Amino acid sequence: MRLIAALLFAALLTACASAPREAPPAAPRTVWIVGAEGGAIGQAHFTAAPRGTLIRLEFQQDALPSGWHGLHLHARGDCSDFAAGFQASGGHLGMGERVSHGLLHPRGPEAGDLPNLYAPAGAAFAAEFFSPYAVLAPQRVPGTAQTPAREALLDADGAALVIHAGPDDQTSQPIGGAGARIACAALTPLP
């Protein structure tokens, strides 16, 4: 009886030792969030998830005007033109004729659509969002040449997280009435 128990225990240990192990989560990519004056107002951390991207934002005290702000992922990782309102970041990620802007729009959302962000008055703050429509790196469906229906943030020209002056109503075109671009975080491929 002891011999059978010992053999079963050894078989269990062998099975556990040879079982495939999941890869540890990738380290987040951290970039500065730049305000309308061109200075850093916080940091954005982008972490790859199995079916999207986790985005954690950390802001300095009074980094943004208090209240709600629209938040979108844009097609190019360029926040260099802060004086011109971050126009170099281009349009929303995944914009096209077949899809409309807004998490609440019947033909939406675009890959760059995110929930609104609330900035409190007189305090440092943080927020976390998940996008199921965007991944960090381009991915292929295993065993095929197909690319999944998720936009890659770290493609050739990167992507940007853009914060708007007002809230996004999640239905109006093209940006949900969110107003001017007041902050930006450029996510670019590593050289």
Buried (B, 14 or more C-beta within 10 A) or exposed (E): EEEEEEEEEEEEEEEEEEEEEEEEEEEBBBBBBBBBEEEEBBBBBBBBBEEBBBBBBBBBEBBBEEBBBBBBBBBBBBBEBBEEBBEBBBBBBBBEEEBBBBBEBEEBBBBBBBBBBEBEEEEEBEBEBBBEBBBBEBEEEEEEEEEEEBBBBBBEEBBBBBBBBBBBBBBBEEBBBBBEBBBBBBBBBEE
